[in-house]
Amino acid sequence: MRNHHRLLLATAITLSLGMGAAHAQTAVTGLGQSSPNATDVSTNPAYHVYKFRKGSMTYIQVNDAFGNVRGAFSRTMTGDHYGMPVGSDATNAATDIETLPAPASTAYTVVYQDGATVIAVAPQSDGTMRLMAAPVECKNPVECTSR
């Protein structure tokens, strides 16, 4: 009888762990690809945003409406954001830690937000985009990511 209870307990634990993994929507591969095998988590239909996780790091990639990779950010467990050398606008990726001069056009659109991060995009007149990642407490991504 004891072995039956142990088997039942082990099965319940295994199922609950498996279900937790099944509910996870965050991909572990595909960063930098124009069509990664990941769920689009964008809050704006004009953009595609993909979230990846490896170890304690979260990676968030922003693609335009055509699937072109524009840039990506990493977020540490402590909430620090860093631009990554991915996408056509990688040099225009600004964070609250890695600030850049204010962009020429400061009109932005929020393309992603979760409990820790807000990501906004400000299209520029030359066809580039300023990509901005900041803590969710930031009320204006342009101000939070500019020097």
Residue frames as a rotation matrix with the C-alpha (Angstrom) as fourth column:
MET 1
0.567 0.823 0.000 0.00
0.823 -0.567 0.000 0.00
0.000 0.000 -1.000 0.00
ARG 2
0.389 -0.494 -0.778 2.85
0.196 -0.781 0.593 2.40
-0.900 -0.383 -0.207 0.80
ASN 3
-0.676 -0.673 0.301 4.43
0.402 0.007 0.916 1.87
-0.618 0.740 0.266 -2.61
HIS 4
-0.076 0.748 0.659 1.08
0.985 -0.046 0.165 2.68
0.153 0.662 -0.733 -4.22
HIS 5
0.800 0.369 -0.472 0.94
0.494 -0.853 0.171 6.05
-0.340 -0.370 -0.865 -2.39
ARG 6
-0.051 -0.903 -0.426 4.53
0.103 -0.429 0.898 6.82
-0.993 0.002 0.115 -3.33
LEU 7
-0.657 -0.145 0.740 3.83
0.709 0.216 0.672 5.99
-0.257 0.966 -0.039 -6.95
LEU 8
0.369 0.887 0.278 0.70
0.919 -0.392 0.033 8.15
0.138 0.244 -0.960 -6.88
LEU 9
0.669 -0.194 -0.718 2.63
0.240 -0.858 0.455 11.05
-0.703 -0.477 -0.527 -5.31
ALA 10
-0.434 -0.901 0.011 5.50
0.229 -0.099 0.968 10.72
-0.871 0.422 0.249 -7.81
THR 11
-0.392 0.382 0.837 3.03
0.920 0.138 0.368 10.68
0.025 0.914 -0.405 -10.70
ALA 12
0.687 0.708 -0.161 1.24
0.720 -0.693 0.026 13.78
-0.094 -0.134 -0.987 -9.40
ILE 13
0.322 -0.664 -0.674 4.53
0.072 -0.693 0.717 15.67
-0.944 -0.280 -0.176 -9.02
THR 14
-0.655 -0.594 0.468 5.69
0.460 0.178 0.870 14.65
-0.600 0.785 0.157 -12.49
LEU 15
-0.032 0.736 0.677 2.39
0.988 -0.079 0.133 15.70
0.151 0.673 -0.724 -14.05
SER 16
0.798 0.350 -0.491 2.39
0.468 -0.873 0.137 19.07
-0.381 -0.339 -0.860 -12.32
LEU 17
-0.091 -0.898 -0.430 5.95
0.030 -0.434 0.900 19.78
-0.995 0.069 0.067 -13.45
GLY 18
-0.670 -0.121 0.733 5.11
0.677 0.305 0.670 18.72
-0.304 0.945 -0.123 -16.98
MET 19
0.362 0.883 0.300 2.02
0.931 -0.360 -0.063 20.91
0.053 0.302 -0.952 -17.06
GLY 20
0.557 -0.245 -0.794 4.04
0.190 -0.893 0.408 23.90
-0.809 -0.378 -0.451 -15.91
ALA 21
-0.569 -0.822 -0.015 6.44
0.109 -0.094 0.990 23.38
-0.815 0.562 0.143 -18.77
ALA 22
-0.412 0.487 0.770 3.56
0.908 0.285 0.306 22.94
-0.070 0.826 -0.560 -21.20
HIS 23
0.658 0.722 -0.213 2.11
0.717 -0.687 -0.115 26.32
-0.230 -0.077 -0.970 -20.21
ALA 24
-0.032 -0.748 -0.663 5.40
0.205 -0.654 0.728 28.12
-0.978 -0.112 0.174 -20.79
GLN 25
0.863 0.409 0.297 5.09
0.389 -0.161 -0.907 30.12
-0.323 0.899 -0.297 -24.03
THR 26
0.593 -0.710 -0.380 8.67
-0.658 -0.699 0.280 31.35
-0.465 0.084 -0.881 -24.03
ALA 27
0.929 -0.288 -0.232 10.93
0.006 0.639 -0.769 29.84
0.369 0.713 0.596 -26.71
VAL 28
0.629 -0.777 0.010 14.51
0.075 0.074 0.994 28.77
-0.774 -0.625 0.104 -26.07
THR 29
-0.458 -0.781 0.425 15.82
0.578 0.102 0.810 28.94
-0.676 0.616 0.405 -29.66
GLY 30
0.205 0.516 0.832 15.34
0.978 -0.128 -0.162 31.12
0.023 0.847 -0.531 -32.72
LEU 31
0.515 -0.062 -0.855 16.66
0.272 -0.934 0.232 34.49
-0.812 -0.352 -0.464 -31.56
GLY 32
-0.423 -0.686 -0.592 17.72
-0.298 -0.512 0.806 36.53
-0.856 0.517 0.012 -34.61
GLN 33
-0.790 0.199 0.579 15.50
0.577 0.558 0.596 34.65
-0.205 0.805 -0.556 -37.06
SER 34
-0.878 0.479 0.003 12.87
-0.436 -0.800 0.413 36.52
0.200 0.361 0.911 -39.03
SER 35
0.214 0.961 -0.177 10.26
-0.720 0.278 0.636 33.81
0.661 -0.009 0.751 -38.38
PRO 36
-0.798 -0.568 0.200 11.26
-0.546 0.543 -0.638 32.07
0.254 -0.618 -0.744 -35.17
ASN 37
-0.220 0.697 -0.683 9.23
0.272 0.716 0.643 29.17
0.937 -0.044 -0.347 -33.85
ALA 38
-0.867 -0.042 -0.497 7.91
0.490 -0.256 -0.833 31.31
-0.092 -0.966 0.243 -31.01
THR 39
0.159 0.985 -0.067 4.67
0.982 -0.165 -0.092 32.98
-0.102 -0.051 -0.993 -30.02
ASP 40
-0.467 -0.201 0.861 4.21
0.419 -0.908 0.015 36.56
0.779 0.368 0.508 -31.21
VAL 41
-0.100 0.374 -0.922 3.68
0.991 -0.045 -0.126 38.55
-0.088 -0.926 -0.366 -27.99
SER 42
-0.890 -0.267 0.369 3.40
0.350 -0.920 0.177 41.99
0.292 0.287 0.912 -29.59
THR 43
-0.308 0.792 -0.527 0.83
0.585 -0.279 -0.761 44.43
-0.750 -0.543 -0.378 -28.28
ASN 44
0.024 0.237 -0.971 0.77
-0.556 -0.804 -0.210 46.17
-0.831 0.545 0.113 -31.68
PRO 45
0.646 0.329 0.689 -0.31
0.252 0.760 -0.599 44.44
-0.720 0.561 0.408 -34.93
ALA 46
0.916 -0.342 -0.212 2.24
-0.358 -0.456 -0.815 46.42
0.182 0.822 -0.540 -36.97
TYR 47
-0.114 -0.984 0.134 5.11
-0.943 0.065 -0.325 44.60
0.311 -0.163 -0.936 -35.21
HIS 48
0.695 0.179 -0.696 6.09
0.004 0.968 0.252 41.09
0.719 -0.178 0.672 -34.20
VAL 49
0.031 -0.656 0.754 7.72
-0.945 -0.264 -0.191 40.56
0.324 -0.707 -0.629 -30.81
TYR 50
0.550 0.049 -0.834 9.18
-0.007 0.999 0.054 37.25
0.835 -0.024 0.549 -29.70
LYS 51
0.455 -0.333 0.826 10.31
-0.888 -0.243 0.392 36.30
0.070 -0.911 -0.406 -26.22
PHE 52
0.371 -0.461 -0.806 13.07
-0.018 0.864 -0.503 33.78
0.928 0.201 0.312 -25.52
ARG 53
0.682 -0.195 0.705 14.53
-0.731 -0.169 0.661 32.46
-0.010 -0.966 -0.258 -22.32
LYS 54
0.428 -0.615 -0.662 17.77
0.169 0.774 -0.610 30.64
0.888 0.149 0.435 -21.59
GLY 55
-0.495 -0.559 -0.665 18.87
0.735 0.138 -0.664 30.09
0.463 -0.818 0.342 -18.03
SER 56
-0.141 0.411 -0.901 18.20
0.812 -0.472 -0.343 33.23
-0.566 -0.780 -0.267 -16.03
MET 57
-0.828 -0.237 -0.509 18.17
-0.054 -0.869 0.492 35.53
-0.559 0.434 0.706 -19.07
THR 58
0.298 0.907 0.299 15.16
0.565 0.085 -0.821 36.72
-0.769 0.414 -0.487 -21.03
TYR 59
-0.849 -0.527 -0.033 15.58
0.245 -0.449 0.859 37.91
-0.467 0.722 0.510 -24.62
ILE 60
0.277 0.955 -0.108 13.00
0.390 -0.215 -0.895 39.98
-0.878 0.206 -0.432 -26.48
GLN 61
-0.766 -0.527 0.367 13.22
0.495 -0.121 0.860 40.42
-0.409 0.841 0.354 -30.26
VAL 62
0.134 0.779 -0.612 11.36
-0.076 -0.608 -0.790 43.05
-0.988 0.153 -0.023 -32.29
ASN 63
-0.678 -0.213 0.704 10.49
0.657 0.255 0.710 42.47
-0.330 0.943 -0.033 -35.96
ASP 64
-0.736 0.477 -0.481 8.65
-0.555 -0.832 0.024 44.86
-0.389 0.284 0.876 -38.26
ALA 65
0.240 0.965 0.104 5.39
-0.653 0.240 -0.718 43.96
-0.718 0.105 0.688 -40.03
PHE 66
0.566 -0.081 -0.820 7.34
-0.758 0.341 -0.556 42.29
0.325 0.936 0.132 -42.86
GLY 67
0.975 -0.172 -0.138 9.26
0.213 0.899 0.384 40.01
0.058 -0.404 0.913 -40.49
ASN 68
0.251 -0.932 0.261 12.55
0.128 -0.235 -0.963 41.91
0.959 0.275 0.060 -40.71
VAL 69
0.365 -0.225 -0.904 14.50
0.926 0.187 0.327 41.65
0.095 -0.956 0.277 -37.48
ARG 70
0.623 -0.075 0.778 14.92
0.072 -0.986 -0.153 45.21
0.779 0.151 -0.609 -36.21
GLY 71
-0.295 -0.770 0.565 16.56
-0.634 -0.285 -0.719 44.55
0.715 -0.571 -0.404 -32.85
ALA 72
0.414 0.371 -0.831 16.62
0.355 0.775 0.523 42.61
0.838 -0.512 0.189 -29.60
PHE 73
0.092 -0.314 0.945 17.14
-0.808 -0.578 -0.113 43.13
0.582 -0.753 -0.306 -25.90
SER 74
-0.281 -0.141 -0.949 18.23
0.426 0.868 -0.256 40.99
0.860 -0.476 -0.184 -22.99
ARG 75
0.355 0.390 0.850 16.85
-0.658 -0.541 0.523 41.28
0.664 -0.745 0.065 -19.49
THR 76
-0.693 -0.650 -0.311 18.68
-0.166 0.564 -0.809 39.94
0.702 -0.509 -0.498 -16.46
MET 77
-0.132 0.619 -0.774 17.01
0.803 0.525 0.282 38.49
0.581 -0.585 -0.566 -13.37
THR 78
-0.491 -0.116 -0.863 17.68
0.737 -0.584 -0.341 41.80
-0.465 -0.804 0.372 -11.62
GLY 79
0.533 0.844 -0.068 15.73
0.635 -0.452 -0.627 43.67
-0.560 0.290 -0.776 -14.32
ASP 80
-0.149 -0.649 -0.746 18.65
-0.237 -0.709 0.664 45.26
-0.960 0.276 -0.048 -16.16
HIS 81
0.816 0.470 0.335 18.09
0.254 0.230 -0.940 45.72
-0.519 0.852 0.068 -19.91
TYR 82
-0.269 -0.922 -0.280 20.77
-0.157 -0.245 0.957 45.58
-0.950 0.301 -0.079 -22.60
GLY 83
0.612 0.364 -0.702 20.60
-0.725 -0.095 -0.682 45.99
-0.315 0.926 0.206 -26.38
MET 84
0.268 -0.486 0.832 21.89
0.204 0.873 0.444 43.06
-0.942 0.051 0.333 -28.39
PRO 85
-0.505 -0.524 -0.686 23.85
-0.566 -0.398 0.721 43.04
-0.651 0.753 -0.096 -31.67
VAL 86
-0.611 0.438 0.660 20.87
0.634 0.770 0.076 41.61
-0.475 0.464 -0.748 -33.58
GLY 87
0.366 0.902 0.228 18.83
0.830 -0.205 -0.519 43.20
-0.421 0.379 -0.824 -36.35
SER 88
0.065 -0.299 0.952 19.05
0.842 -0.495 -0.213 46.14
0.535 0.816 0.220 -38.71
ASP 89
0.461 0.148 0.875 18.52
-0.167 -0.954 0.249 48.70
0.871 -0.261 -0.415 -35.92
ALA 90
0.483 -0.324 -0.813 20.83
0.788 0.566 0.243 47.14
0.382 -0.758 0.529 -33.32
THR 91
-0.623 -0.781 0.047 22.83
0.700 -0.582 -0.414 50.38
0.351 -0.225 0.909 -33.09
ASN 92
-0.516 0.537 0.668 19.58
-0.365 -0.843 0.395 52.24
0.775 -0.040 0.631 -32.34
ALA 93
0.325 0.596 -0.735 18.64
0.450 0.585 0.674 50.04
0.832 -0.550 -0.078 -29.38
ALA 94
-0.475 -0.421 0.773 18.58
-0.402 -0.677 -0.616 52.12
0.783 -0.603 0.152 -26.23
THR 95
0.149 0.491 -0.858 17.90
0.683 0.576 0.449 51.08
0.715 -0.653 -0.250 -22.64
ASP 96
0.947 0.203 0.250 17.77
-0.047 -0.682 0.730 52.77
0.319 -0.703 -0.636 -19.29
ILE 97
0.597 -0.802 0.008 21.33
0.293 0.227 0.929 51.49
-0.747 -0.553 0.370 -18.76
GLU 98
-0.496 -0.715 0.493 22.64
0.717 -0.017 0.697 51.93
-0.490 0.699 0.521 -22.32
THR 99
0.430 0.718 -0.547 21.23
0.328 -0.689 -0.646 55.36
-0.841 0.098 -0.532 -23.15
LEU 100
-0.355 -0.445 0.822 21.55
0.935 -0.156 0.320 57.13
-0.014 0.882 0.471 -26.51
PRO 101
-0.955 0.098 -0.279 20.97
-0.095 -0.995 -0.024 60.75
-0.280 0.004 0.960 -27.53
ALA 102
-0.089 0.996 0.021 17.26
-0.086 0.013 -0.996 61.50
-0.992 -0.090 0.084 -27.97
PRO 103
-0.414 -0.021 0.910 16.00
0.824 0.418 0.384 60.41
-0.388 0.908 -0.156 -31.39
ALA 104
-0.996 0.053 0.075 14.95
-0.005 -0.847 0.532 62.99
0.092 0.530 0.843 -33.98
SER 105
-0.163 0.986 -0.027 11.40
-0.479 -0.055 0.876 61.69
0.863 0.156 0.481 -33.87
THR 106
-0.908 -0.188 0.373 10.18
-0.414 0.276 -0.868 60.98
0.060 -0.943 -0.328 -30.36
ALA 107
0.142 0.990 -0.015 6.72
-0.990 0.142 0.013 59.70
0.015 0.012 1.000 -31.39
TYR 108
-0.846 -0.530 -0.048 6.75
-0.523 0.845 -0.112 56.12
0.100 -0.070 -0.993 -30.17
THR 109
0.327 0.886 -0.328 4.53
-0.730 0.457 0.508 53.07
0.600 0.073 0.796 -30.08
VAL 110
-0.218 -0.326 0.920 4.63
-0.838 0.546 -0.005 50.48
-0.501 -0.772 -0.392 -27.32
VAL 111
0.008 0.157 -0.988 5.07
-0.804 0.588 0.087 47.07
0.594 0.794 0.131 -28.93
TYR 112
0.011 -0.021 -1.000 5.56
0.360 0.933 -0.016 44.90
0.933 -0.360 0.018 -25.84
GLN 113
-0.241 -0.114 0.964 4.93
-0.811 -0.521 -0.265 45.10
0.532 -0.846 0.033 -22.12
ASP 114
0.101 0.268 -0.958 5.02
0.395 0.873 0.286 42.58
0.913 -0.407 -0.018 -19.32
GLY 115
0.868 0.325 -0.375 5.38
0.446 -0.180 0.877 42.88
0.218 -0.928 -0.301 -15.56
ALA 116
0.340 -0.834 -0.435 9.02
0.628 -0.142 0.765 44.00
-0.700 -0.533 0.476 -15.81
THR 117
-0.688 -0.725 0.037 9.68
0.420 -0.357 0.834 45.53
-0.592 0.590 0.550 -19.25
VAL 118
0.635 0.740 -0.224 8.19
0.148 -0.400 -0.904 47.96
-0.758 0.541 -0.363 -21.71
ILE 119
-0.533 -0.752 0.389 9.53
0.572 0.019 0.820 48.05
-0.624 0.659 0.420 -25.27
ALA 120
0.572 0.675 -0.466 8.71
0.131 -0.636 -0.760 50.93
-0.810 0.373 -0.452 -27.57
VAL 121
-0.240 -0.562 0.791 9.59
0.920 0.130 0.371 51.78
-0.311 0.817 0.486 -31.16
ALA 122
0.372 0.282 -0.884 10.01
0.006 -0.953 -0.302 55.26
-0.928 0.107 -0.357 -32.64
PRO 123
0.416 -0.203 0.887 10.22
0.891 0.288 -0.352 55.20
-0.184 0.936 0.300 -36.47
GLN 124
-0.120 -0.570 -0.813 12.67
0.214 -0.814 0.540 57.78
-0.969 -0.109 0.220 -37.82
SER 125
0.612 0.428 -0.665 12.47
-0.439 -0.516 -0.736 59.80
-0.658 0.742 -0.128 -41.05
ASP 126
-0.186 -0.774 -0.605 15.49
-0.976 0.074 0.206 57.97
-0.115 0.629 -0.769 -42.51
GLY 127
0.320 0.419 -0.850 13.73
-0.590 0.790 0.168 54.56
0.742 0.447 0.500 -42.28
THR 128
-0.687 -0.563 -0.459 15.50
0.054 0.590 -0.805 53.42
0.725 -0.578 -0.375 -39.14
MET 129
0.545 0.837 -0.044 13.80
0.075 0.003 0.997 52.76
0.835 -0.547 -0.061 -35.85
ARG 130
-0.511 -0.556 0.656 14.77
-0.684 -0.199 -0.702 53.73
0.521 -0.807 -0.279 -32.32
LEU 131
0.240 0.491 -0.837 14.12
0.222 0.812 0.540 50.67
0.945 -0.315 0.086 -30.18
MET 132
-0.360 -0.303 0.882 13.75
-0.691 -0.549 -0.470 51.36
0.627 -0.779 -0.012 -26.47
ALA 133
0.171 0.360 -0.917 13.60
0.424 0.813 0.399 48.96
0.890 -0.457 -0.013 -23.51
ALA 134
-0.547 -0.269 0.793 12.96
-0.514 -0.640 -0.571 50.20
0.661 -0.720 0.211 -20.00
PRO 135
-0.950 0.270 -0.157 11.51
0.288 0.562 -0.776 49.03
-0.122 -0.782 -0.611 -16.71
VAL 136
-0.296 0.927 0.230 7.72
0.822 0.124 0.557 48.91
0.488 0.354 -0.798 -16.75
GLU 137
0.156 0.316 -0.936 7.64
0.830 -0.556 -0.049 51.77
-0.536 -0.769 -0.349 -14.21
CYS 138
-0.831 -0.520 -0.196 8.97
0.309 -0.725 0.615 54.09
-0.462 0.451 0.764 -16.93
LYS 139
0.164 0.960 -0.227 6.19
0.342 -0.271 -0.900 56.39
-0.925 0.070 -0.373 -18.12
ASN 140
0.860 0.037 -0.508 8.05
-0.426 -0.495 -0.757 57.71
-0.279 0.868 -0.410 -21.20
PRO 141
0.691 -0.602 0.400 10.53
0.591 0.789 0.168 55.31
-0.417 0.120 0.901 -22.88
VAL 142
0.539 -0.522 0.662 12.16
0.433 -0.503 -0.748 58.16
0.723 0.690 -0.045 -24.83
GLU 143
0.561 -0.307 0.769 13.04
-0.654 -0.734 0.184 60.00
0.508 -0.606 -0.612 -21.61
CYS 144
0.807 -0.184 0.562 14.10
-0.375 0.576 0.727 56.81
-0.457 -0.797 0.395 -19.79
THR 145
0.588 -0.571 0.572 16.50
0.667 0.743 0.056 55.74
-0.457 0.349 0.818 -22.56
SER 146
0.603 -0.357 0.714 17.98
0.439 -0.598 -0.670 59.09
0.666 0.717 -0.203 -23.62
ARG 147
-0.306 -0.784 -0.540 20.99
0.947 -0.195 -0.254 60.95
0.094 -0.589 0.803 -22.25
